Amino acid sequence: MTMESREFDLIVFGATGFTGALACEYIARAVATNFKLKVAIAGRNKEKLENARAACATRAAKAKEFAMIVCDCERSSAKAMEDVVKRTSCVLTFAGPYDSAYGKALVKACASAKTDYVDITGEPQFVRECVDELHDDAKKANIAIVQCAGYDSVPWDLGTYACAKAMEARGASLVKATGHAGKSKGGVSGGTIASAANALTSETTKKFKGMGDPLFFARDALKANGMDEKMRWASPQSRAKFDDDTGYWTMPSIMAGINAKVVARSFALDPKRYSPTFTYDESDLCTSKKSALLGTAALGVIGAAFITPPVRWLLRKTVLPAPGQGPSEDVRETGFSNVYVVGKGVDSKTGTDVEPVCAHFEFKNADPGYKGTAALAVEVALCLAIPSERARLPWVGKANGGGCFTPSHAMGDVLIERLNKTENFSITVDELKKTVLRV
């Protein structure tokens, strides 16, 4: 069965959850105004699916046309799961935590059925396991398994890619990229918190030693592309620090752990786009030295509490949002975020430094953790679900062209074009000295 002949273009798992419901609303509005798409929503409970579809239809009428598929990934056989995902060209899932029987069964079924797959996981052990077990299968099947397709880590990954392209256009190569979170409004997703907690279990940390390595996702690709698989990157920034490039004090980024790994895999999958000595770092921009020091201290306290199992359990039960919960509509609709990636490069012929560039990834009228993440993941999936868009992707049509990809490696310019046409995102690149930073 070819992708063109399949019953659906896109099946969304986790549509009954908070972020999944926002994604379905986004899809319904896009379908109504821009293109035809055959969509289904899938989940374990028929009544919850019906309620989710009805609720979505009150805000975006096209959602009432979405088909429903009752499917329990955890309890269904591998054959039954494969039969479900074989009905569609692409699966988009918000059903986390992903490092679970449910999550693993779904991605493995997609690999077997030759169906493209997209998720928003932030669990490094899950990504690494998919790379180890499914990259070769996806490669041979010419499908894409694309992970970390939300706020972590599209802005940072795509921003670094944009800097590399800008350097390439100047006859230079990107030597270093530094991601910075600027001014923003919006909360942290309960699903993201659940993923982080799942990654910190004793069983996980014991099984996946070296999970803190920025190149944790990249070493197989480094070896395959003739790079030094034992190369090392420094760990992301861990203290308050003045940044000479931007002129601001900075503090450690809570998202650097996953973002650095994703950027590293993008580099390893396509090393010719970057300098062989390319490295990545990340931090949050602060308004003053005092705020950088206080923010660093607060982050240390939160981190210490979160790695202590009893305290982590207490925080999740009493303070932190749970999976399926989210902010008010006002927060979602008035939220925003500014992500900057500063790129430094050298002239490819002379080896001299060139003018630094800065990619600015902006969220507009969308909080990054919920509405923004839902919309990002949908746009990533639409690059695969819409046949004309998929045909434009650089790896499509090549023998053994598929694999476990990052968003920037899988979609690149196609995704940037799509995001710049939306009302919620913009991506621009300019010389750093011409970029106005919102902090």
TIBADO-44653 format. One record per residue: residue number from 1; residue in three letters; x, y, z of N, C-alpha, C in turn. Coordinates in steps of 0.05 Angstrom, whole numbers. Example, Ala and Ser with C-alpha at 12.3 -4.5 7.8 and 13.67 -1.06 7.14 Angstrom:
<pts>
pos:code:nx:ny:nz:cax:cay:caz:cx:cy:cz
1:ALA:264:-114:156:246:-90:156:264:-66:156
2:SER:257:-45:142:273:-21:143:258:1:157
</pts>
This chain:
<pts>
pos:code:nx:ny:nz:cax:cay:caz:cx:cy:cz
1:MET:17:-24:0:0:0:0:18:25:0
2:THR:14:42:-20:29:67:-21:16:88:-3
3:MET:32:108:5:21:129:22:-2:144:8
4:GLU:0:147:-18:-21:161:-33:-48:147:-32
5:SER:-47:121:-28:-72:105:-29:-83:100:-1
6:ARG:-71:111:19:-80:105:46:-106:120:53
7:GLU:-120:109:72:-146:120:80:-144:148:91
8:PHE:-124:153:107:-120:180:120:-93:191:113
9:ASP:-91:218:114:-66:231:112:-52:234:139
10:LEU:-69:236:160:-58:241:187:-77:229:208
11:ILE:-65:214:226:-79:205:250:-65:218:274
12:VAL:-82:230:291:-72:243:316:-78:226:340
13:PHE:-57:218:354:-61:203:379:-58:224:402
14:GLY:-73:219:424:-72:237:446:-89:261:443
15:ALA:-109:259:426:-127:282:420:-145:289:444
16:THR:-147:271:463:-164:277:486:-149:292:508
17:GLY:-122:294:505:-106:310:524:-107:339:518
18:PHE:-95:355:535:-97:385:533:-83:394:507
19:THR:-58:387:504:-43:397:480:-53:384:455
20:GLY:-61:358:456:-72:344:433:-97:357:423
21:ALA:-114:366:441:-139:380:434:-133:406:419
22:LEU:-113:421:429:-106:446:416:-95:440:388
23:ALA:-80:418:385:-70:411:359:-93:405:339
24:CYS:-113:391:349:-136:384:332:-151:409:323
25:GLU:-153:428:341:-166:453:334:-150:468:312
26:TYR:-124:468:315:-106:480:295:-109:466:268
27:ILE:-110:440:268:-113:425:243:-139:431:230
28:ALA:-161:431:246:-188:436:235:-189:463:222
29:ARG:-177:483:234:-178:510:222:-161:511:196
30:ALA:-138:497:197:-121:496:173:-135:482:150
31:VAL:-148:460:156:-162:444:136:-185:461:124
32:ALA:-198:476:140:-221:492:131:-213:514:112
33:THR:-189:525:115:-181:549:100:-160:544:78
34:ASN:-145:523:80:-121:521:63:-120:496:45
35:PHE:-128:473:54:-124:449:38:-142:427:47
36:LYS:-143:406:31:-158:382:38:-140:363:53
37:LEU:-150:351:74:-134:332:90:-152:312:103
38:LYS:-146:287:100:-162:266:112:-151:260:140
39:VAL:-166:266:161:-156:266:188:-172:247:205
40:ALA:-159:232:223:-172:216:243:-159:222:270
41:ILE:-174:219:292:-164:220:319:-166:193:331
42:ALA:-145:185:347:-144:158:358:-139:159:388
43:GLY:-151:140:402:-147:138:431:-160:113:442
44:ARG:-157:109:468:-165:84:480:-195:84:486
45:ASN:-208:107:489:-235:109:499:-253:123:479
46:LYS:-273:109:469:-291:120:449:-306:145:459
47:GLU:-316:144:483:-331:166:494:-314:191:497
48:LYS:-289:188:506:-271:211:508:-265:222:481
49:LEU:-261:205:461:-256:214:434:-280:230:423
50:GLU:-304:220:428:-328:234:419:-330:262:432
51:ASN:-325:262:458:-326:288:472:-305:307:463
52:ALA:-281:297:457:-259:314:448:-266:325:420
53:ARG:-276:308:403:-284:318:376:-306:339:377
54:ALA:-326:334:394:-348:353:397:-339:379:408
55:ALA:-321:378:428:-311:403:440:-295:419:419
56:CYS:-279:405:404:-262:418:384:-280:430:362
57:ALA:-302:417:355:-319:426:334:-334:452:341
58:THR:-337:457:367:-349:483:375:-331:507:370
59:ARG:-305:501:367:-286:523:361:-277:523:332
60:ALA:-277:499:320:-269:496:292:-287:475:280
61:ALA:-307:484:265:-328:466:256:-319:442:240
62:LYS:-297:445:225:-287:424:208:-279:399:225
63:ALA:-275:402:251:-267:379:267:-288:358:269
64:LYS:-313:365:265:-335:345:266:-332:324:244
65:GLU:-316:330:223:-312:311:202:-289:292:207
66:PHE:-274:296:229:-252:278:236:-263:251:242
67:ALA:-250:230:231:-258:203:237:-247:196:265
68:MET:-257:175:277:-248:166:303:-239:137:302
69:ILE:-217:131:315:-206:104:316:-201:97:345
70:VAL:-214:77:355:-209:67:383:-186:47:382
71:CYS:-165:54:396:-141:37:394:-125:40:420
72:ASP:-118:18:432:-102:17:456:-74:6:449
73:CYS:-55:25:447:-29:17:438:-16:-3:458
74:GLU:-23:0:483:-9:-16:504:-19:-45:504
75:ARG:-45:-48:498:-57:-75:500:-61:-89:473
76:SER:-60:-74:452:-63:-86:425:-38:-101:417
77:SER:-41:-121:401:-18:-135:391:-3:-118:371
78:ALA:22:-125:366:38:-110:347:25:-109:320
79:LYS:13:-132:312:0:-134:286:-24:-115:285
80:ALA:-40:-114:307:-63:-97:307:-55:-68:306
81:MET:-34:-60:320:-24:-33:319:-15:-26:292
82:GLU:0:-44:279:10:-39:252:-14:-35:233
83:ASP:-35:-51:236:-58:-48:219:-71:-20:222
84:VAL:-70:-9:246:-82:18:250:-65:39:236
85:VAL:-39:39:242:-23:61:231:-18:58:201
86:LYS:-22:34:190:-20:29:161:-42:43:146
87:ARG:-62:52:160:-85:66:148:-78:95:141
88:THR:-56:105:151:-49:133:147:-21:137:136
89:SER:-16:161:125:10:168:116:28:177:138
90:CYS:16:190:159:31:202:180:16:200:207
91:VAL:31:194:228:20:194:255:33:217:270
92:LEU:16:232:284:25:254:302:14:247:330
93:THR:32:244:349:23:235:376:30:255:398
94:PHE:11:259:415:14:275:440:10:258:464
95:ALA:10:232:460:4:213:482:29:205:497
96:GLY:38:223:515:62:217:531:54:208:559
97:PRO:73:201:576:102:199:570:107:178:548
98:TYR:126:184:531:131:167:508:148:143:514
99:ASP:165:145:534:181:122:542:164:103:560
100:SER:145:91:547:125:74:560:117:52:541
101:ALA:103:32:550:94:11:533:76:23:510
102:TYR:60:42:517:42:55:497:58:69:476
103:GLY:77:86:485:93:102:466:111:85:448
104:LYS:124:65:460:142:48:444:127:32:424
105:ALA:103:22:431:87:6:413:79:22:388
106:LEU:73:47:393:63:64:371:86:70:351
107:VAL:109:79:360:130:85:342:141:61:327
108:LYS:142:38:341:151:13:328:131:4:307
109:ALA:105:8:312:85:1:292:88:19:267
110:CYS:94:44:271:98:62:248:122:54:231
111:ALA:143:46:244:167:37:230:160:12:213
112:SER:145:-7:225:137:-31:211:118:-26:188
113:ALA:100:-6:192:80:-1:171:89:19:150
114:LYS:114:29:153:124:49:134:107:74:134
115:THR:102:83:159:86:107:163:103:128:177
116:ASP:103:153:167:117:174:180:106:179:208
117:TYR:124:188:226:117:191:255:128:217:266
118:VAL:112:231:282:121:256:295:111:256:324
119:ASP:129:264:342:120:267:370:133:293:382
120:ILE:126:298:407:137:322:421:152:314:446
121:THR:163:290:446:177:280:470:200:298:478
122:GLY:206:298:504:230:311:514:246:291:530
123:GLU:240:265:526:254:243:541:278:233:525
124:PRO:302:240:533:325:233:518:329:203:515
125:GLN:321:188:536:325:159:534:307:146:513
126:PHE:283:158:509:265:148:489:276:154:461
127:VAL:286:178:457:297:185:430:321:167:424
128:ARG:338:163:444:362:146:439:354:117:433
129:GLU:333:107:446:325:80:441:313:78:412
130:CYS:298:98:404:288:98:376:310:99:356
131:VAL:331:115:361:354:117:343:367:90:341
132:ASP:372:77:364:386:51:365:370:29:350
133:GLU:344:29:355:328:6:345:314:11:319
134:LEU:308:36:311:291:41:289:303:57:266
135:HIS:326:69:270:337:86:249:342:71:223
136:ASP:354:48:225:359:32:201:334:23:187
137:ASP:313:15:203:288:7:191:275:31:177
138:ALA:275:54:190:263:78:177:278:86:152
139:LYS:304:83:153:321:89:130:313:73:106
140:LYS:311:47:110:304:29:88:276:33:78
141:ALA:258:40:97:230:44:90:224:72:78
142:ASN:245:89:78:242:116:68:220:132:82
143:ILE:219:129:108:201:144:125:217:161:145
144:ALA:203:180:156:216:197:176:204:192:204
145:ILE:221:188:224:213:188:252:224:214:263
146:VAL:207:233:269:215:260:277:206:265:305
147:GLN:225:270:323:218:273:351:226:301:361
148:CYS:217:307:385:223:334:398:212:356:380
149:ALA:187:354:370:176:372:351:159:394:363
150:GLY:163:401:389:149:423:401:167:446:408
151:TYR:161:460:430:178:481:440:206:470:446
152:ASP:207:447:456:233:432:456:230:410:434
153:SER:242:415:409:265:433:407:265:449:381
154:VAL:242:453:369:241:465:342:255:493:340
155:PRO:248:512:358:260:539:355:291:538:355
156:TRP:303:523:373:332:522:376:345:506:353
157:ASP:332:484:345:342:468:324:340:482:297
158:LEU:317:493:291:312:507:266:328:533:265
159:GLY:331:547:288:347:571:289:376:566:283
160:THR:387:544:293:415:537:287:417:530:257
161:TYR:398:515:246:398:509:218:397:535:201
162:ALA:381:554:209:379:579:195:405:595:195
163:CYS:419:594:218:445:607:220:465:593:201
164:ALA:465:567:200:483:552:182:478:560:153
165:LYS:452:562:146:445:570:118:455:598:113
166:ALA:452:616:132:461:644:128:491:645:125
167:MET:505:629:140:534:629:138:542:617:110
168:GLU:529:597:102:534:585:76:530:605:54
169:ALA:510:621:56:504:642:35:526:663:35
170:ARG:541:666:57:563:686:59:590:673:52
171:GLY:589:648:43:614:634:37:630:627:62
172:ALA:615:622:84:627:616:109:615:590:121
173:SER:626:580:142:615:556:155:610:563:185
174:LEU:589:552:196:581:557:223:599:542:243
175:VAL:613:556:260:631:545:279:618:541:306
176:LYS:602:560:314:588:558:340:561:571:339
177:ALA:541:558:351:515:569:355:508:570:384
178:THR:496:592:393:488:595:421:459:603:422
179:GLY:442:586:433:414:592:435:408:608:460
180:HIS:390:627:458:382:644:481:352:646:482
181:ALA:340:641:505:312:648:509:310:677:518
182:GLY:293:692:504:289:720:510:262:723:525
183:LYS:250:746:521:225:752:535:203:734:526
184:SER:187:724:546:166:705:539:143:707:560
185:LYS:121:695:552:98:694:570:84:667:565
186:GLY:80:651:586:68:625:582:79:605:602
187:GLY:64:583:606:73:563:626:87:539:615
188:VAL:97:523:633:109:497:625:88:476:624
189:SER:89:460:603:70:439:599:71:417:620
190:GLY:48:408:630:48:385:648:59:360:635
191:GLY:55:357:609:67:334:596:97:335:595
192:THR:108:360:592:137:363:593:148:356:620
193:ILE:134:363:641:142:357:668:141:327:672
194:ALA:120:314:662:118:285:665:141:271:650
195:SER:148:281:626:170:270:611:196:273:626
196:ALA:201:296:638:225:301:653:227:282:677
197:ALA:205:279:691:204:261:714:209:232:705
198:ASN:198:225:682:202:198:672:231:193:665
199:ALA:245:214:656:273:211:649:292:209:673
200:LEU:282:216:696:298:217:720:295:193:739
201:THR:280:173:730:276:150:747:303:135:749
202:SER:306:120:771:331:106:775:336:85:754
203:GLU:314:72:744:317:52:723:327:64:698
204:THR:317:88:691:325:102:666:354:110:668
205:THR:362:124:689:389:134:691:410:112:693
206:LYS:402:89:704:420:66:705:423:54:677
207:LYS:402:52:662:403:39:636:417:56:616
208:PHE:413:83:617:424:101:598:446:119:610
209:LYS:468:107:616:490:122:627:501:142:605
210:GLY:509:165:614:519:185:596:496:201:583
211:MET:472:200:595:449:214:584:454:245:584
212:GLY:472:254:601:478:283:601:496:292:579
213:ASP:507:274:563:525:280:541:510:295:519
214:PRO:519:320:511:505:334:490:504:318:464
215:LEU:522:299:460:522:284:435:509:256:439
216:PHE:491:255:458:478:229:465:462:217:442
217:PHE:450:234:425:435:225:402:452:222:377
218:ALA:477:232:378:491:237:353:513:218:345
219:ARG:522:201:364:547:186:358:544:166:335
220:ASP:521:154:332:518:136:310:520:150:283
221:ALA:508:174:282:508:190:257:536:201:252
222:LEU:550:209:273:578:218:269:595:196:256
223:LYS:592:172:266:608:150:255:599:144:226
224:ALA:573:144:221:563:138:194:572:158:174
225:ASN:577:183:183:584:205:164:614:211:165
226:GLY:630:193:176:659:195:175:670:216:195
227:MET:655:223:215:664:242:235:676:226:259
228:ASP:688:241:277:699:229:301:677:223:321
229:GLU:669:198:323:647:191:341:654:195:371
230:LYS:679:200:377:687:204:404:692:234:411
231:MET:684:251:392:688:280:397:671:288:421
232:ARG:679:309:434:665:319:458:656:347:455
233:TRP:633:353:466:624:381:469:623:386:499
234:ALA:628:411:506:625:419:534:596:417:542
235:SER:591:412:567:563:412:577:552:440:575
236:PRO:525:443:571:514:470:569:520:487:594
237:GLN:519:513:590:525:533:611:511:526:638
238:SER:526:527:660:516:518:686:517:540:707
239:ARG:524:565:699:526:586:719:518:613:706
240:ALA:514:633:723:509:660:712:534:670:698
241:LYS:530:683:675:553:690:659:546:714:641
242:PHE:565:732:637:560:755:619:567:745:591
243:ASP:548:751:572:552:742:545:562:765:528
244:ASP:586:763:518:598:785:503:584:790:476
245:ASP:573:769:464:561:772:438:535:789:440
246:THR:518:783:459:493:797:461:494:822:479
247:GLY:514:822:497:516:844:516:497:842:540
248:TYR:488:818:545:470:813:568:481:792:587
249:TRP:473:794:612:479:773:631:460:749:625
250:THR:470:725:629:454:701:623:454:682:646
251:MET:435:664:647:433:643:666:429:616:652
252:PRO:434:594:665:430:568:652:402:564:641
253:SER:400:550:620:374:544:608:364:516:617
254:ILE:340:515:627:329:490:636:324:470:613
255:MET:323:481:588:318:464:565:343:457:550
256:ALA:366:467:559:391:462:544:397:432:542
257:GLY:390:417:562:397:388:563:386:373:539
258:ILE:360:379:531:349:365:508:355:380:482
259:ASN:355:407:483:359:422:458:387:417:447
260:ALA:407:416:464:435:411:455:437:384:441
261:LYS:423:364:451:424:337:440:411:337:412
262:VAL:389:352:409:376:353:383:393:367:362
263:VAL:404:390:370:421:405:352:446:388:344
264:ALA:456:373:363:479:356:358:472:335:337
265:ARG:448:324:339:441:303:319:437:316:292
266:SER:426:340:291:424:354:265:451:357:252
267:PHE:471:365:268:498:369:259:510:342:249
268:ALA:505:321:265:517:295:258:504:283:233
269:LEU:478:288:228:465:278:205:473:292:179
270:ASP:481:317:182:488:333:158:513:350:164
271:PRO:536:338:170:559:353:179:570:373:158
272:LYS:565:368:133:576:386:112:564:414:114
273:ARG:541:416:127:527:442:130:541:459:151
274:TYR:557:447:168:570:461:190:600:458:189
275:SER:614:473:205:643:469:208:648:443:222
276:PRO:670:429:215:676:404:229:680:407:259
277:THR:686:432:267:691:437:296:667:451:309
278:PHE:643:449:296:619:462:306:612:453:334
279:THR:603:472:350:593:466:377:568:484:383
280:TYR:553:476:403:529:490:410:528:494:440
281:ASP:517:517:449:513:522:477:486:537:479
282:GLU:476:540:504:450:553:507:448:566:535
283:SER:433:588:536:428:601:561:404:619:558
284:ASP:394:630:581:371:648:581:382:677:585
285:LEU:372:695:569:380:723:572:367:735:597
286:CYS:381:751:612:371:764:636:374:795:634
287:THR:358:809:649:359:838:647:382:850:663
288:SER:394:835:682:415:846:698:432:823:710
289:LYS:455:830:721:471:810:735:456:798:759
290:LYS:442:815:773:427:806:796:406:785:789
291:SER:391:790:767:370:771:759:383:745:749
292:ALA:406:747:737:420:723:728:429:706:751
293:LEU:440:718:772:449:704:796:425:692:811
294:LEU:403:707:814:380:697:828:367:674:812
295:GLY:365:678:786:354:657:769:370:631:770
296:THR:396:634:770:413:610:772:409:596:798
297:ALA:408:611:820:404:599:846:377:585:848
298:ALA:356:598:837:329:586:838:328:560:822
299:LEU:342:561:799:342:537:782:357:514:796
300:GLY:378:521:811:392:500:826:375:487:848
301:VAL:359:504:861:341:494:882:320:475:870
302:ILE:308:484:848:287:468:835:299:442:825
303:GLY:323:444:813:336:420:803:342:400:825
304:ALA:352:410:847:358:392:870:332:379:880
305:ALA:311:394:881:285:383:891:275:362:871
306:PHE:278:367:845:266:350:825:280:323:823
307:ILE:306:322:829:320:297:827:318:280:853
308:THR:304:291:873:299:276:897:271:263:896
309:PRO:269:237:892:243:225:886:220:233:904
310:PRO:222:233:931:199:241:947:191:270:943
311:VAL:210:288:940:204:316:936:192:320:908
312:ARG:203:306:888:192:308:861:163:299:861
313:TRP:157:277:875:129:267:876:111:288:889
314:LEU:121:300:911:105:320:925:100:345:907
315:LEU:120:354:893:117:377:875:96:371:853
316:ARG:98:347:841:79:340:820:51:337:830
317:LYS:48:329:855:21:325:866:8:351:875
318:THR:25:371:884:14:394:897:18:421:882
319:VAL:39:423:866:46:449:855:46:449:824
320:LEU:60:430:813:64:430:784:39:420:769
321:PRO:35:430:744:12:421:728:15:392:720
322:ALA:-7:377:720:-6:349:712:-11:347:682
323:PRO:-3:324:670:-9:319:642:-39:322:637
324:GLY:-47:335:616:-75:340:610:-86:366:621
325:GLN:-70:379:638:-78:405:648:-63:427:634
326:GLY:-74:451:633:-60:473:620:-71:500:629
327:PRO:-60:522:618:-68:549:627:-94:557:615
328:SER:-104:580:623:-129:591:613:-127:599:584
329:GLU:-149:603:571:-149:611:543:-136:638:540
330:ASP:-139:656:559:-127:682:558:-96:680:557
331:VAL:-85:663:574:-56:659:574:-47:647:548
332:ARG:-62:627:538:-54:614:513:-54:634:490
333:GLU:-75:651:489:-79:668:466:-62:693:467
334:THR:-53:701:491:-37:725:493:-8:719:499
335:GLY:-1:693:500:26:685:506:45:691:482
336:PHE:70:691:487:90:696:467:117:686:476
337:SER:136:684:458:163:676:465:182:686:443
338:ASN:206:692:452:227:700:433:252:683:438
339:VAL:260:668:418:284:651:419:304:662:399
340:TYR:328:665:408:349:676:391:372:655:389
341:VAL:382:651:365:406:634:362:427:650:348
342:VAL:449:655:363:471:671:352:491:652:339
343:GLY:497:657:314:515:640:298:541:654:292
344:LYS:563:641:299:590:652:293:604:634:273
345:GLY:617:646:253:629:629:232:655:640:222
346:VAL:667:624:204:692:632:192:690:630:162
347:ASP:704:647:148:705:646:119:716:619:109
348:SER:702:606:91:710:579:83:737:579:68
349:LYS:745:601:56:770:603:41:793:613:58
350:THR:789:634:73:810:647:88:812:638:117
351:GLY:790:627:128:790:618:156:788:641:176
352:THR:782:665:166:779:688:183:750:690:193
353:ASP:747:703:216:720:706:228:703:724:210
354:VAL:677:717:208:658:734:194:638:746:214
355:GLU:622:765:204:603:779:221:583:759:233
356:PRO:579:757:259:560:739:271:531:745:261
357:VAL:515:724:259:487:727:251:470:719:275
358:CYS:444:725:273:425:718:294:399:710:281
359:ALA:390:686:288:363:676:279:344:682:302
360:HIS:321:695:295:301:702:315:276:685:309
361:PHE:269:668:328:245:651:325:224:663:345
362:GLU:202:673:334:182:687:350:156:672:351
363:PHE:145:669:375:117:659:379:100:684:383
364:LYS:77:685:368:59:708:370:31:699:376
365:ASN:20:710:398:-7:702:406:-9:672:411
366:ALA:11:661:423:12:632:429:32:627:450
367:ASP:23:617:473:43:610:494:60:587:484
368:PRO:85:586:490:103:566:479:97:537:488
369:GLY:88:534:513:85:507:524:61:492:515
370:TYR:40:506:506:15:492:499:6:498:470
371:LYS:-6:521:466:-15:528:439:8:528:420
372:GLY:31:540:428:54:542:410:65:514:403
373:THR:67:497:423:77:470:419:58:454:401
374:ALA:32:457:406:13:442:390:15:451:360
375:ALA:17:477:356:18:487:328:44:479:315
376:LEU:66:480:329:92:472:318:91:442:309
377:ALA:81:425:327:81:397:321:63:391:296
378:VAL:41:405:295:23:402:271:37:410:246
379:GLU:51:433:246:64:442:222:87:422:214
380:VAL:101:411:233:120:390:227:106:367:213
381:ALA:84:358:225:70:335:214:58:341:186
382:LEU:49:365:182:38:372:156:58:372:134
383:CYS:83:376:141:105:374:121:107:345:110
384:LEU:97:326:126:97:298:118:70:288:108
385:ALA:48:299:120:22:290:114:11:300:87
386:ILE:19:325:80:10:336:54:29:326:32
387:PRO:19:311:13:37:298:-7:55:318:-21
388:SER:44:342:-29:60:361:-44:82:373:-27
389:GLU:78:375:-1:99:385:17:120:363:22
390:ARG:111:339:26:130:317:31:148:314:7
391:ALA:138:318:-17:154:314:-41:177:334:-43
392:ARG:174:356:-28:195:377:-29:217:372:-9
393:LEU:214:353:9:234:349:30:259:337:18
394:PRO:283:345:27:308:338:14:315:308:13
395:TRP:305:292:32:312:264:33:292:246:18
396:VAL:269:257:11:248:241:-2:256:235:-30
397:GLY:252:210:-38:259:201:-65:287:190:-67
398:LYS:302:192:-46:329:180:-46:328:152:-35
399:ALA:344:134:-46:346:107:-36:356:108:-7
400:ASN:343:93:10:351:93:39:352:121:50
401:GLY:333:138:43:334:166:50:321:172:77
402:GLY:306:154:89:292:159:114:310:156:138
403:GLY:298:157:162:313:153:186:300:167:210
404:CYS:314:166:233:306:180:257:318:208:255
405:PHE:301:228:249:310:254:242:303:275:264
406:THR:316:298:263:308:321:277:290:338:259
407:PRO:275:357:271:257:373:254:273:388:232
408:SER:296:400:239:310:416:219:321:398:197
409:HIS:331:374:204:342:357:183:320:345:165
410:ALA:297:339:177:275:327:161:261:347:144
411:MET:257:372:154:240:391:140:254:416:130
412:GLY:274:426:146:290:449:138:274:472:126
413:ASP:280:480:102:268:503:89:238:501:86
414:VAL:228:477:82:199:473:78:185:481:104
415:LEU:195:473:127:183:480:152:185:510:158
416:ILE:208:522:152:211:551:156:191:566:139
417:GLU:187:558:114:167:571:97:139:569:108
418:ARG:132:545:117:106:541:128:101:558:153
419:LEU:121:558:171:118:573:196:115:603:191
420:ASN:130:613:171:129:642:165:103:650:152
421:LYS:87:630:143:61:636:131:39:636:152
422:THR:45:626:176:25:625:197:23:652:211
423:GLU:2:655:227:-2:679:243:12:677:270
424:ASN:22:653:277:33:649:304:64:649:305
425:PHE:77:647:282:106:644:283:119:662:262
426:SER:144:669:267:161:681:247:190:673:253
427:ILE:205:669:231:234:663:234:249:682:215
428:THR:267:697:227:283:716:211:312:713:218
429:VAL:329:719:199:358:718:204:371:744:194
430:ASP:388:756:211:401:780:204:428:781:218
431:GLU:444:801:212:469:804:227:462:810:256
432:LEU:478:799:274:473:802:302:471:832:310
433:LYS:489:848:299:490:876:307:465:891:298
434:LYS:449:880:280:424:892:271:400:881:285
435:THR:403:861:301:381:847:315:374:861:341
436:VAL:349:867:344:340:879:370:330:856:387
437:LEU:343:852:410:336:830:428:315:838:448
438:ARG:295:823:451:274:828:471:280:810:495
439:VAL:286:823:518:295:809:542:276:816:565
</pts>
